[in-house]
Amino acid sequence: MLNDLYIRLRELMASKLRKGKDEEGQGMVEYALILVLIAIVVIVILQVVGHQVNNVFSNISNGLAQ
């Protein structure tokens, strides 16, 4: 009886450990996808606003040079 309880407990722990590892990998993929999405948004924003920002810094640089 005690032996059966030990075996069940061991199987339960093994299944929990396997499940935890699967969920951890899934979480890492979700974080990676979020980071890729943020990177894409930043690149698009820089493409749209990049020339304007460059002009502002050029104007500041020219103003300081005078």
MIZA-433251 format. One record per atom (N, C-alpha, C, CB): chain; x, y, z. Coordinates in Angstrom, 3 decimals, m for minus. Glycine has a CB too. Example, Ala and Ser with C-alpha at 12.3 -4.5 7.8 and 13.67 -1.06 7.14 Angstrom:
BEGIN
<r unit="A" c1="13.190" c2="m5.690" c3="7.800"/>
<r unit="A" c1="12.300" c2="m4.500" c3="7.800"/>
<r unit="A" c1="13.200" c2="m3.300" c3="7.800"/>
<r unit="A" c1="11.308" c2="m4.473" c3="9.046"/>
<r unit="A" c1="12.850" c2="m2.250" c3="7.080"/>
<r unit="A" c1="13.670" c2="m1.060" c3="7.140"/>
<r unit="A" c1="12.900" c2="0.030" c3="7.870"/>
<r unit="A" c1="14.084" c2="m0.598" c3="5.725"/>
END
This chain:
BEGIN
<r unit="A" c1="0.817" c2="m1.189" c3="0.000"/>
<r unit="A" c1="0.000" c2="0.000" c3="0.000"/>
<r unit="A" c1="0.868" c2="1.264" c3="0.000"/>
<r unit="A" c1="m0.933" c2="m0.008" c3="1.203"/>
<r unit="A" c1="1.831" c2="1.310" c3="0.873"/>
<r unit="A" c1="2.729" c2="2.457" c3="0.930"/>
<r unit="A" c1="3.558" c2="2.562" c3="m0.351"/>
<r unit="A" c1="3.651" c2="2.353" c3="2.153"/>
<r unit="A" c1="3.899" c2="1.401" c3="m0.885"/>
<r unit="A" c1="4.659" c2="1.362" c3="m2.122"/>
<r unit="A" c1="3.837" c2="1.947" c3="m3.281"/>
<r unit="A" c1="5.087" c2="m0.081" c3="m2.438"/>
<r unit="A" c1="2.535" c2="1.620" c3="m3.344"/>
<r unit="A" c1="1.658" c2="2.157" c3="m4.387"/>
<r unit="A" c1="1.520" c2="3.674" c3="m4.270"/>
<r unit="A" c1="0.275" c2="1.499" c3="m4.310"/>
<r unit="A" c1="1.414" c2="4.157" c3="m3.048"/>
<r unit="A" c1="1.318" c2="5.586" c3="m2.819"/>
<r unit="A" c1="2.588" c2="6.296" c3="m3.296"/>
<r unit="A" c1="1.067" c2="5.871" c3="m1.334"/>
<r unit="A" c1="3.732" c2="5.700" c3="m2.982"/>
<r unit="A" c1="5.006" c2="6.258" c3="m3.414"/>
<r unit="A" c1="5.089" c2="6.317" c3="m4.943"/>
<r unit="A" c1="6.167" c2="5.428" c3="m2.849"/>
<r unit="A" c1="4.648" c2="5.259" c3="m5.605"/>
<r unit="A" c1="4.705" c2="5.215" c3="m7.074"/>
<r unit="A" c1="3.775" c2="6.272" c3="m7.669"/>
<r unit="A" c1="4.322" c2="3.803" c3="m7.598"/>
<r unit="A" c1="2.569" c2="6.405" c3="m7.130"/>
<r unit="A" c1="1.632" c2="7.418" c3="m7.628"/>
<r unit="A" c1="2.173" c2="8.825" c3="m7.430"/>
<r unit="A" c1="0.283" c2="7.281" c3="m6.931"/>
<r unit="A" c1="2.746" c2="9.063" c3="m6.260"/>
<r unit="A" c1="3.319" c2="10.376" c3="m5.979"/>
<r unit="A" c1="4.473" c2="10.684" c3="m6.919"/>
<r unit="A" c1="3.792" c2="10.451" c3="m4.531"/>
<r unit="A" c1="5.287" c2="9.709" c3="m7.174"/>
<r unit="A" c1="6.422" c2="9.898" c3="m8.091"/>
<r unit="A" c1="5.943" c2="10.178" c3="m9.518"/>
<r unit="A" c1="7.333" c2="8.654" c3="m8.079"/>
<r unit="A" c1="4.928" c2="9.447" c3="m9.973"/>
<r unit="A" c1="4.371" c2="9.689" c3="m11.305"/>
<r unit="A" c1="3.745" c2="11.079" c3="m11.398"/>
<r unit="A" c1="3.327" c2="8.618" c3="m11.648"/>
<r unit="A" c1="3.052" c2="11.502" c3="m10.349"/>
<r unit="A" c1="2.444" c2="12.828" c3="m10.320"/>
<r unit="A" c1="3.505" c2="13.915" c3="m10.408"/>
<r unit="A" c1="1.612" c2="13.006" c3="m9.050"/>
<r unit="A" c1="4.574" c2="13.760" c3="m9.636"/>
<r unit="A" c1="5.654" c2="14.751" c3="m9.661"/>
<r unit="A" c1="6.329" c2="14.798" c3="m11.044"/>
<r unit="A" c1="6.701" c2="14.428" c3="m8.567"/>
<r unit="A" c1="6.530" c2="13.641" c3="m11.641"/>
<r unit="A" c1="7.157" c2="13.582" c3="m12.949"/>
<r unit="A" c1="6.276" c2="14.262" c3="m13.997"/>
<r unit="A" c1="7.435" c2="12.128" c3="m13.342"/>
<r unit="A" c1="4.968" c2="14.050" c3="m13.927"/>
<r unit="A" c1="4.068" c2="14.682" c3="m14.895"/>
<r unit="A" c1="4.018" c2="16.193" c3="m14.689"/>
<r unit="A" c1="2.656" c2="14.087" c3="m14.783"/>
<r unit="A" c1="4.064" c2="16.649" c3="m13.433"/>
<r unit="A" c1="4.072" c2="18.093" c3="m13.149"/>
<r unit="A" c1="5.347" c2="18.733" c3="m13.674"/>
<r unit="A" c1="3.934" c2="18.354" c3="m11.633"/>
<r unit="A" c1="6.479" c2="18.052" c3="m13.499"/>
<r unit="A" c1="7.751" c2="18.601" c3="m13.983"/>
<r unit="A" c1="7.758" c2="18.710" c3="m15.500"/>
<r unit="A" c1="8.924" c2="17.730" c3="m13.517"/>
<r unit="A" c1="7.227" c2="17.690" c3="m16.169"/>
<r unit="A" c1="7.154" c2="17.739" c3="m17.631"/>
<r unit="A" c1="6.235" c2="18.859" c3="m18.090"/>
<r unit="A" c1="6.671" c2="16.398" c3="m18.192"/>
<r unit="A" c1="5.101" c2="19.018" c3="m17.432"/>
<r unit="A" c1="4.141" c2="20.061" c3="m17.797"/>
<r unit="A" c1="4.745" c2="21.437" c3="m17.561"/>
<r unit="A" c1="2.833" c2="19.906" c3="m16.995"/>
<r unit="A" c1="5.454" c2="21.632" c3="m16.470"/>
<r unit="A" c1="6.078" c2="22.916" c3="m16.165"/>
<r unit="A" c1="7.110" c2="23.307" c3="m17.207"/>
<r unit="A" c1="6.723" c2="22.871" c3="m14.800"/>
<r unit="A" c1="7.874" c2="22.344" c3="m17.696"/>
<r unit="A" c1="8.889" c2="22.641" c3="m18.716"/>
<r unit="A" c1="8.233" c2="23.042" c3="m20.026"/>
<r unit="A" c1="9.809" c2="21.427" c3="m18.938"/>
<r unit="A" c1="7.139" c2="22.390" c3="m20.383"/>
<r unit="A" c1="6.432" c2="22.742" c3="m21.615"/>
<r unit="A" c1="5.881" c2="24.160" c3="m21.536"/>
<r unit="A" c1="5.294" c2="21.748" c3="m21.886"/>
<r unit="A" c1="5.310" c2="24.515" c3="m20.398"/>
<r unit="A" c1="4.748" c2="25.852" c3="m20.245"/>
<r unit="A" c1="5.839" c2="26.915" c3="m20.220"/>
<r unit="A" c1="3.915" c2="25.931" c3="m18.974"/>
<r unit="A" c1="6.992" c2="26.590" c3="m19.657"/>
<r unit="A" c1="8.100" c2="27.541" c3="m19.628"/>
<r unit="A" c1="8.584" c2="27.837" c3="m21.045"/>
<r unit="A" c1="9.259" c2="26.997" c3="m18.768"/>
<r unit="A" c1="8.678" c2="26.811" c3="m21.876"/>
<r unit="A" c1="9.081" c2="27.003" c3="m23.266"/>
<r unit="A" c1="8.058" c2="27.828" c3="m24.023"/>
<r unit="A" c1="9.278" c2="25.661" c3="m23.954"/>
<r unit="A" c1="6.796" c2="27.594" c3="m23.743"/>
<r unit="A" c1="5.731" c2="28.354" c3="m24.387"/>
<r unit="A" c1="5.826" c2="29.818" c3="m23.979"/>
<r unit="A" c1="4.344" c2="27.776" c3="m24.024"/>
<r unit="A" c1="6.102" c2="30.086" c3="m22.724"/>
<r unit="A" c1="6.237" c2="31.458" c3="m22.251"/>
<r unit="A" c1="7.392" c2="32.172" c3="m22.922"/>
<r unit="A" c1="6.423" c2="31.480" c3="m20.750"/>
<r unit="A" c1="8.493" c2="31.460" c3="m23.126"/>
<r unit="A" c1="9.645" c2="32.066" c3="m23.784"/>
<r unit="A" c1="9.314" c2="32.427" c3="m25.232"/>
<r unit="A" c1="10.852" c2="31.116" c3="m23.734"/>
<r unit="A" c1="8.560" c2="31.588" c3="m25.911"/>
<r unit="A" c1="8.156" c2="31.881" c3="m27.287"/>
<r unit="A" c1="7.252" c2="33.107" c3="m27.316"/>
<r unit="A" c1="7.437" c2="30.668" c3="m27.918"/>
<r unit="A" c1="6.352" c2="33.208" c3="m26.350"/>
<r unit="A" c1="5.462" c2="34.373" c3="m26.293"/>
<r unit="A" c1="6.258" c2="35.652" c3="m26.079"/>
<r unit="A" c1="4.422" c2="34.206" c3="m25.172"/>
<r unit="A" c1="7.246" c2="35.614" c3="m25.182"/>
<r unit="A" c1="8.091" c2="36.791" c3="m24.959"/>
<r unit="A" c1="8.871" c2="37.153" c3="m26.217"/>
<r unit="A" c1="9.058" c2="36.544" c3="m23.796"/>
<r unit="A" c1="9.369" c2="36.149" c3="m26.910"/>
<r unit="A" c1="10.114" c2="36.403" c3="m28.147"/>
<r unit="A" c1="9.215" c2="37.052" c3="m29.196"/>
<r unit="A" c1="10.711" c2="35.092" c3="m28.698"/>
<r unit="A" c1="7.986" c2="36.579" c3="m29.319"/>
<r unit="A" c1="7.056" c2="37.167" c3="m30.284"/>
<r unit="A" c1="6.723" c2="38.616" c3="m29.927"/>
<r unit="A" c1="5.771" c2="36.338" c3="m30.353"/>
<r unit="A" c1="6.571" c2="38.895" c3="m28.637"/>
<r unit="A" c1="6.297" c2="40.269" c3="m28.216"/>
<r unit="A" c1="7.485" c2="41.161" c3="m28.547"/>
<r unit="A" c1="5.983" c2="40.329" c3="m26.704"/>
<r unit="A" c1="8.711" c2="40.678" c3="m28.298"/>
<r unit="A" c1="9.904" c2="41.468" c3="m28.615"/>
<r unit="A" c1="10.030" c2="41.728" c3="m30.110"/>
<r unit="A" c1="11.155" c2="40.760" c3="m28.109"/>
<r unit="A" c1="9.704" c2="40.734" c3="m30.918"/>
<r unit="A" c1="9.751" c2="40.920" c3="m32.375"/>
<r unit="A" c1="8.717" c2="41.955" c3="m32.801"/>
<r unit="A" c1="9.503" c2="39.577" c3="m33.114"/>
<r unit="A" c1="7.531" c2="41.903" c3="m32.231"/>
<r unit="A" c1="6.490" c2="42.872" c3="m32.558"/>
<r unit="A" c1="6.926" c2="44.281" c3="m32.176"/>
<r unit="A" c1="5.178" c2="42.512" c3="m31.850"/>
<r unit="A" c1="7.509" c2="44.440" c3="m30.998"/>
<r unit="A" c1="7.993" c2="45.753" c3="m30.570"/>
<r unit="A" c1="9.086" c2="46.249" c3="m31.505"/>
<r unit="A" c1="8.515" c2="45.693" c3="m29.125"/>
<r unit="A" c1="9.996" c2="45.363" c3="m31.894"/>
<r unit="A" c1="11.074" c2="45.752" c3="m32.817"/>
<r unit="A" c1="10.507" c2="46.213" c3="m34.157"/>
<r unit="A" c1="12.049" c2="44.576" c3="m33.035"/>
<r unit="A" c1="9.504" c2="45.528" c3="m34.662"/>
<r unit="A" c1="8.897" c2="45.916" c3="m35.939"/>
<r unit="A" c1="8.239" c2="47.286" c3="m35.820"/>
<r unit="A" c1="7.862" c2="44.864" c3="m36.391"/>
<r unit="A" c1="7.530" c2="47.523" c3="m34.718"/>
<r unit="A" c1="6.878" c2="48.820" c3="m34.506"/>
<r unit="A" c1="7.909" c2="49.929" c3="m34.435"/>
<r unit="A" c1="6.033" c2="48.802" c3="m33.225"/>
<r unit="A" c1="8.999" c2="49.701" c3="m33.729"/>
<r unit="A" c1="10.051" c2="50.721" c3="m33.619"/>
<r unit="A" c1="10.669" c2="51.007" c3="m34.982"/>
<r unit="A" c1="11.143" c2="50.272" c3="m32.627"/>
<r unit="A" c1="10.925" c2="49.973" c3="m35.763"/>
<r unit="A" c1="11.505" c2="50.164" c3="m37.094"/>
<r unit="A" c1="10.563" c2="50.962" c3="m37.978"/>
<r unit="A" c1="11.824" c2="48.813" c3="m37.747"/>
<r unit="A" c1="9.279" c2="50.652" c3="m37.942"/>
<r unit="A" c1="8.302" c2="51.390" c3="m38.758"/>
<r unit="A" c1="8.242" c2="52.848" c3="m38.323"/>
<r unit="A" c1="6.900" c2="50.744" c3="m38.652"/>
<r unit="A" c1="8.231" c2="53.087" c3="m37.024"/>
<r unit="A" c1="8.182" c2="54.473" c3="m36.527"/>
<r unit="A" c1="9.428" c2="55.229" c3="m36.960"/>
<r unit="A" c1="8.050" c2="54.503" c3="m34.984"/>
<r unit="A" c1="10.589" c2="54.593" c3="m36.860"/>
<r unit="A" c1="11.829" c2="55.266" c3="m37.279"/>
<r unit="A" c1="11.842" c2="55.539" c3="m38.784"/>
<r unit="A" c1="13.050" c2="54.418" c3="m36.895"/>
<r unit="A" c1="11.267" c2="54.646" c3="m39.565"/>
<r unit="A" c1="11.186" c2="54.881" c3="m41.006"/>
<r unit="A" c1="10.297" c2="56.077" c3="m41.324"/>
<r unit="A" c1="10.661" c2="53.636" c3="m41.718"/>
<r unit="A" c1="9.193" c2="56.204" c3="m40.598"/>
<r unit="A" c1="8.242" c2="57.281" c3="m40.855"/>
<r unit="A" c1="8.769" c2="58.619" c3="m40.336"/>
<r unit="A" c1="6.891" c2="56.960" c3="m40.210"/>
<r unit="A" c1="9.336" c2="58.623" c3="m39.142"/>
<r unit="A" c1="9.706" c2="59.867" c3="m38.478"/>
<r unit="A" c1="11.211" c2="60.134" c3="m38.572"/>
<r unit="A" c1="9.273" c2="59.826" c3="m37.016"/>
<r unit="A" c1="11.966" c2="59.204" c3="m39.086"/>
<r unit="A" c1="13.420" c2="59.306" c3="m39.086"/>
<r unit="A" c1="13.959" c2="60.540" c3="m39.785"/>
<r unit="A" c1="13.997" c2="58.106" c3="m39.722"/>
<r unit="A" c1="13.404" c2="60.881" c3="m40.934"/>
<r unit="A" c1="13.895" c2="62.036" c3="m41.690"/>
<r unit="A" c1="13.611" c2="63.336" c3="m40.935"/>
<r unit="A" c1="13.246" c2="62.081" c3="m43.091"/>
<r unit="A" c1="12.476" c2="63.398" c3="m40.304"/>
<r unit="A" c1="12.138" c2="64.605" c3="m39.535"/>
<r unit="A" c1="13.076" c2="64.767" c3="m38.347"/>
<r unit="A" c1="10.676" c2="64.548" c3="m39.049"/>
<r unit="A" c1="13.382" c2="63.694" c3="m37.666"/>
<r unit="A" c1="14.299" c2="63.748" c3="m36.536"/>
<r unit="A" c1="15.690" c2="64.140" c3="m37.016"/>
<r unit="A" c1="14.341" c2="62.393" c3="m35.801"/>
<r unit="A" c1="16.102" c2="63.603" c3="m38.141"/>
<r unit="A" c1="17.407" c2="63.948" c3="m38.706"/>
<r unit="A" c1="17.468" c2="65.438" c3="m39.033"/>
<r unit="A" c1="17.689" c2="63.109" c3="m39.971"/>
<r unit="A" c1="16.411" c2="65.985" c3="m39.593"/>
<r unit="A" c1="16.377" c2="67.412" c3="m39.901"/>
<r unit="A" c1="16.462" c2="68.266" c3="m38.639"/>
<r unit="A" c1="15.110" c2="67.751" c3="m40.672"/>
<r unit="A" c1="15.785" c2="67.858" c3="m37.589"/>
<r unit="A" c1="15.821" c2="68.609" c3="m36.333"/>
<r unit="A" c1="17.240" c2="68.639" c3="m35.788"/>
<r unit="A" c1="14.856" c2="67.993" c3="m35.294"/>
<r unit="A" c1="17.905" c2="67.509" c3="m35.757"/>
<r unit="A" c1="19.279" c2="67.472" c3="m35.236"/>
<r unit="A" c1="20.239" c2="68.237" c3="m36.143"/>
<r unit="A" c1="19.752" c2="66.020" c3="m35.083"/>
<r unit="A" c1="20.009" c2="68.195" c3="m37.439"/>
<r unit="A" c1="20.853" c2="68.967" c3="m38.353"/>
<r unit="A" c1="20.666" c2="70.470" c3="m38.109"/>
<r unit="A" c1="20.522" c2="68.614" c3="m39.828"/>
<r unit="A" c1="19.430" c2="70.893" c3="m37.894"/>
<r unit="A" c1="19.169" c2="72.303" c3="m37.607"/>
<r unit="A" c1="19.824" c2="72.739" c3="m36.300"/>
<r unit="A" c1="17.665" c2="72.560" c3="m37.547"/>
<r unit="A" c1="19.758" c2="71.891" c3="m35.292"/>
<r unit="A" c1="20.399" c2="72.201" c3="m34.010"/>
<r unit="A" c1="21.906" c2="72.278" c3="m34.193"/>
<r unit="A" c1="20.039" c2="71.143" c3="m32.939"/>
<r unit="A" c1="22.467" c2="71.334" c3="m34.912"/>
<r unit="A" c1="23.914" c2="71.333" c3="m35.140"/>
<r unit="A" c1="24.361" c2="72.562" c3="m35.900"/>
<r unit="A" c1="24.330" c2="70.087" c3="m35.896"/>
<r unit="A" c1="23.604" c2="72.945" c3="m36.923"/>
<r unit="A" c1="23.955" c2="74.142" c3="m37.707"/>
<r unit="A" c1="23.802" c2="75.393" c3="m36.848"/>
<r unit="A" c1="23.065" c2="74.251" c3="m38.981"/>
<r unit="A" c1="22.797" c2="75.440" c3="m35.988"/>
<r unit="A" c1="22.609" c2="76.584" c3="m35.104"/>
<r unit="A" c1="23.743" c2="76.723" c3="m34.107"/>
<r unit="A" c1="21.297" c2="76.466" c3="m34.369"/>
<r unit="A" c1="24.254" c2="75.635" c3="m33.593"/>
<r unit="A" c1="25.363" c2="75.683" c3="m32.660"/>
<r unit="A" c1="26.673" c2="76.043" c3="m33.353"/>
<r unit="A" c1="25.499" c2="74.354" c3="m31.950"/>
<r unit="A" c1="26.819" c2="75.669" c3="m34.601"/>
<r unit="A" c1="28.048" c2="75.942" c3="m35.342"/>
<r unit="A" c1="28.184" c2="77.425" c3="m35.680"/>
<r unit="A" c1="28.086" c2="75.111" c3="m36.622"/>
<r unit="A" c1="27.086" c2="78.136" c3="m35.742"/>
<r unit="A" c1="27.150" c2="79.562" c3="m36.122"/>
<r unit="A" c1="27.604" c2="80.359" c3="m35.006"/>
<r unit="A" c1="25.836" c2="80.084" c3="m36.594"/>
END
